[in-house]
C-alpha cells in the first residue's frame, strides 16, 4: 500500500503547478533540540519534515486522509487521520522521513499525544467520544476511555501520569489517570469550542483556549460589548477542581477563534494563536485568571507590554503552535498560509516563514475557505463563520440571530456538511435562495456587510467541499438493518427521505413557539445526526434517546406505536450508521 500512495503523491507533486495541492498544516511537533518540525498537512494528506534552521521542507510522505493532530518522540512520530479512522506511525531520522505502519482506531480521530517514553499513544476519537490508547510496540489499540462529547485535543503532564482532554461540544475537560486508564475528573469550562491544551512544566495546570457563549441577540451593541460570545483562555488544576479563565478580547477589537496554545519550557510564557485574526498573542505568566472573567482582557494585562503583545501579520490561519526548547521562539502551523512560521519572542517579529508547497493561485473554494475563517468579516472582529460552524460542522451552540425572522427564539447552529445539497435552508426552511441566505448571514449575524458577487461564489464553492463525515465502523450490521426497518415502520422516512434523509417541506412538530415568524420546521438531514448534539432546533434534547422517546415520539408525529426498548436500540444503531 505504501509504495502506491508514495507514487500517487510523487505524481501529484510533479504535475503542473496549478494542480499542486494546498498543504494546510494544522498541527506540528518539534524535535528535542528544536531544529526540526513535523507538520500534519490536512488537505494534501501528507506529513512534512521541516528544517527550521535552513528554513525549508526536506521531506514529505503520504499518510491517511485529512491528517489532524501529530506528536513526535525520539525516532517515532504519530499522526491521526480524521477521515480514515487511522493513525499513521512515522520513522523520523532527519533529514529522512518514512511511513512505518497504519493502525485502525475509532471514529474521527483528531488529536494524538505520545507518552513520555514513546510506548503509548493517546488518540482523541471525536466521533466516539473517547480516547483510544495504543500500544506502539504491538501496534494496536489496547484500551478505550470514555470522555465528553467530541474530544479534539489533549496534553500530558511531563511525567505522563495525567492527560487533560478538551471536549469541544460538551465544553468540559476530562482529566485522565493514565495508569488506571479512567477519567479521574470532569471539569466544566463554562464555554465551548475547546481547542488545544498545554500543561505547565510543573504539571499543576492545563491551559486551554475556548469561547464562552453569553446568550444575547447578535446586534451590533451586543457583539461589541462581548454579550454574544467571548474568546478566552482558561486553566484547570490537573489534580481536579474548578476552572478559571481570562478574556482575550479588547474593547472594540475581538480575538476571534483562539486555536492554539503553548507554554514555554520554564513555565513563564504563553502563546495563543488566533485563527480568525491571523495573530498570535504573547502572554507572560502569571495572569489574572478568575472564576468570573468578564467580557474583556483585563487592563492590567493589556496595558503592560511586558505581559501582553499581539503579533499581527501572520496572514492565513495560524493553528497549532509550540515553543522551541529554549523558550525564545514560537513555531506555528499556518493552515491557509501553507507554511510554518517562527516568531521571535523578544522582538515579536516573524523571523521565518517556511513554505510547505501549494498552488500559485488559490482556487475558488480556497478563497471561500479564507472568507469562512476570517474574523474580520464580523463586527469588531469577534468571531468568524467557523466559530459557530466549527470546521464546517456545528459547535452545538444556541444563538439568537435573525435567521428565523426575529430575535427572541434562539436556535442551535446547524451543521453545514452537505449544505448545498439540502435545500431549503434555515431551521424553518423558509429560504430557497442559497446566495440570499448566505448574504443574510453575513449582513445580520456577522454584522459587517454583504459579500461581493465573487465572494458569494467563492464561499458557495467552499461549502460544496463540506461533505458528511465518515460513519463509525463499529455499528453492528444486523442492528443497522433492523433499525432501518424500524425507521420505515414508524414512518420516519415521511420527513427524512432520500440520500440526505431530509425533505423540502416545513413540518409541524408540536415544538413551535406561538410567536414564530415562520411556521413549522424543515427536517434537517439525518446524515451524521449522532454527532451533532444537543439535538432539535433549540438544543432541548441532550441525547438522541430523549429525541425519540419524548420530543419526537412516533405516536406523537406519525400515529405509529412508540418504540420498544429493542426498537430504540436498533433505531439508534441505524442513525449512528448514517
VENVEN-V138311 format. One record per pair of residues at least 6 apart in sequence whose C-alpha atoms are under 6 Angstrom apart, sorted by sequence separation. I is the first residue (numbers start at 1). J is the second residue. If there is no record, write none. Layout:
# VENVEN-V138311
i: (I;I)
j: (J;J)
This chain:
# VENVEN-V138311
i: (30;41;50;71;81;91;114;125;134;156;167;176;199;222;249;263;274;301;302;323;334;343;375;389;425;443;496;535;541;554;555;13;30;40;50;71;80;91;114;124;134;156;166;176;177;199;236;263;273;301;323;333;343;388;400;424;443;496;534;555;29;39;49;50;70;79;90;113;123;133;134;155;165;175;176;198;235;262;272;322;332;342;343;375;424;442;495;534;554;29;39;49;70;79;90;91;113;123;133;155;165;175;198;235;262;272;322;332;342;375;28;38;49;69;78;90;112;122;133;154;164;175;197;234;261;271;321;331;342;374;400;28;38;48;69;78;89;112;122;154;164;174;197;216;234;261;271;321;331;341;373;399;439;27;37;48;68;77;89;111;121;132;153;163;174;196;216;233;260;320;330;341;399;508;27;37;47;67;68;77;88;111;121;131;153;163;173;214;215;233;260;270;320;330;340;372;373;398;507;25;36;47;67;76;88;110;120;131;162;173;195;214;232;259;269;319;329;340;398;506;507;25;36;46;66;67;76;87;109;120;130;151;162;172;194;214;232;258;259;269;318;319;329;339;397;506;25;36;46;65;66;75;76;87;109;120;130;151;162;172;194;213;232;258;259;268;269;318;329;339;397;506;24;25;35;45;46;64;66;75;86;108;109;119;130;150;151;161;172;193;212;231;257;258;268;317;328;339;505;23;24;45;65;86;107;108;129;149;150;171;192;193;212;257;317;338;24;45;65;86;106;108;129;148;150;192;211;257;317;394;23;45;64;85;107;129;149;171;191;211;256;316;394;503;22;23;45;85;107;129;149;171;191;211;256;316;394;502;45;85;148;210;393;502;21;85;209;284;393;502;42;85;126;168;209;283;392;393;501;42;126;168;208;283;500;501;82;168;208;282;40;82;124;207;282;82;124;166;207;281;80;206;281;80;206;280;205;280;205;279;204;205;279;204;279;278;145;278;278;278;69;111;27;28;29;68;69;70;71;110;111;155;275;29;69;153;154;155;246;275;245;275;73;115;244;245;273;157;244;250;530;244;246;249;250;245;249;418;209;247;248;417;418;247;417;418;528;417;527;260;264;259;260;262;260;264;195;196;198;196;201;200;378;379;226;378;379;378;490;377;424;483;482;483;368;484;367;368;479;483;365;369;428;429;480;364;368;427;428;480;427;365;276;365;276;277;276;471;405;256;412;254;256;411;412;253;254;255;256;411;412;252;253;254;217;218;217;169;218;34;34;26;27;26;56;55;27;26;25;26;25;24;24;24;23;22;21;20;20;18;17;107)
j: (36;47;56;77;87;97;120;131;140;162;173;182;205;228;255;269;280;307;308;329;340;349;381;395;431;449;502;541;547;560;561;20;37;47;57;78;87;98;121;131;141;163;173;183;184;206;243;270;280;308;330;340;350;395;407;431;450;503;541;562;37;47;57;58;78;87;98;121;131;141;142;163;173;183;184;206;243;270;280;330;340;350;351;383;432;450;503;542;562;38;48;58;79;88;99;100;122;132;142;164;174;184;207;244;271;281;331;341;351;384;38;48;59;79;88;100;122;132;143;164;174;185;207;244;271;281;331;341;352;384;410;39;49;59;80;89;100;123;133;165;175;185;208;227;245;272;282;332;342;352;384;410;450;39;49;60;80;89;101;123;133;144;165;175;186;208;228;245;272;332;342;353;411;520;40;50;60;80;81;90;101;124;134;144;166;176;186;227;228;246;273;283;333;343;353;385;386;411;520;39;50;61;81;90;102;124;134;145;176;187;209;228;246;273;283;333;343;354;412;520;521;40;51;61;81;82;91;102;124;135;145;166;177;187;209;229;247;273;274;284;333;334;344;354;412;521;41;52;62;81;82;91;92;103;125;136;146;167;178;188;210;229;248;274;275;284;285;334;345;355;413;522;41;42;52;62;63;81;83;92;103;125;126;136;147;167;168;178;189;210;229;248;274;275;285;334;345;356;522;41;42;63;83;104;125;126;147;167;168;189;210;211;230;275;335;356;43;64;84;105;125;127;148;167;169;211;230;276;336;413;43;65;84;105;127;149;169;191;211;231;276;336;414;523;43;44;66;106;128;150;170;192;212;232;277;337;415;523;67;107;170;232;415;524;44;108;232;307;416;525;66;109;150;192;233;307;416;417;525;67;151;193;233;308;525;526;108;194;234;308;67;109;151;234;309;110;152;194;235;309;109;235;310;110;236;310;236;311;237;311;237;238;312;238;314;314;182;315;317;318;110;152;69;70;71;110;111;112;113;152;153;197;317;72;112;196;197;198;289;318;289;319;118;160;289;290;318;203;290;296;576;291;293;296;297;293;297;466;258;296;297;466;467;297;467;468;578;468;578;319;323;319;320;322;321;327;259;260;262;261;267;267;446;447;295;447;448;448;560;448;504;570;570;571;458;574;458;459;570;574;458;462;521;522;573;458;462;521;522;574;522;461;373;462;374;375;375;577;517;375;537;380;382;537;538;380;381;382;383;538;539;380;381;382;400;401;401;396;445;324;325;319;320;320;354;354;333;333;333;335;335;335;336;338;338;358;358;358;359;359;359;472)
